[in-house]
């Protein structure tokens, strides 16, 4: 066998197979979620038991740009830092949130707010990476995100669909597979309304023609496979077979939002984030392990009180509908819903009527998956400037997410360079958040 092929990276070899499929079979693109050989080895479990009765899926909603905590989940009525935003009562006793989230207020009995998040990463890229991986960004390594860790430990539930999907753009800065095998990389979908592109036979390639090409490929490969019965050859033969099986699976229809009633689509909101949340629910129903949906535009250095109402309106409608929809379908107990962001924004309003980056104190939210609803954990000062009670660092938050999903927190995984890593990098789960 060509030695340069054997020395190539896993991603390069997968690209070769994908291109071969395009050229020879007339396939638009080999799916990006096929199995491949493992590149990271599991080490010993050091003794912390995974949570029993854990959630099996996660929907991760990421507010890119730094969501303002004081104008969403940690309002400070009467303080000069608050500005014009009022707080409103919710379905949870003694939990008040921003008036910008009126629909979500009716579902706070299902959710737990964490108001005592704190971090040291105050730049977007670094904060984004830290929140998704629990590790600081390094030029020499890319760490896995929570979806990849979940697949590493729990495996895929549906062999005909990706184990992890990212809706809203590229997943590379959001953790992704990191140093894990490339099969654990999320399938990235830019527009949830477009369906899954390049997953069918190319135009002009009939079913008969496709079958004939498969038979010819098998004939051409047979002597080669007999002569070189190598692990990598078997792995890529299996990947090739997976591509063909997945292309003919009816499960791919899950990506087609046209199958949903217009009333349901309207309920989530006719925007990319709302439709992304709807697609996330459909994917979870079909046993996709992890789905992330991104909502950007929270970097409100200027005109915070003009921009934030627009963003919260989108979030409020989509998240309230998602929680209600999951609950009605009996999926909320088995699905962890996470709302996260890289940092908060300054309590003090700047000269441009905006709020700047503020990692010192911010808020996140968890719902479903065994989380205790109707609570606000932690506390910031009267003006929202610093954490006064129960600080939660980013690794602690991610350890809480991992614990909810039944992952062993101290199980060591070795990277290809033999360095040890854990799912939440020494973080401790906040057990008070669990029912």
Secondary structure, DSSP 8 states (H G I E B T S, - for coil): --HHHHHS-HHHHHHHHHHHHHHHH-BS---TT------SEE----S----TT--SEEEEEEETT---STTTTS--TTSTTTTT--EEE-SSTT-EEEGGGHHHHTTGGGEEEEEEEE-S--SHHHHHHHHHHSS--BTTB----HHHHHHHHH--S-TTS-SEEEESS--GGG-TTTTS-GGGS-EEES-GGG--TT-SB-TT--HHHHHHHHHHHHHHHHHHHHH---HHHHHHHHHHHHHHHHHT-GGGGGG-GGGS-HHHHHHH-SSHHHHHHHHHHHHHHTT-SEEEEEE-----SS-HHHHHHHHHHHHHHHHHHHHHHHHHTT-TTTEEEEEEES-EE-SS--TTS---EETTSEEEEEEETTB--SEEESEE-TTSSSEEES-EEHHHHHHHHHHHTT--TT--EE-TT--EE-TTTT----GGGB-
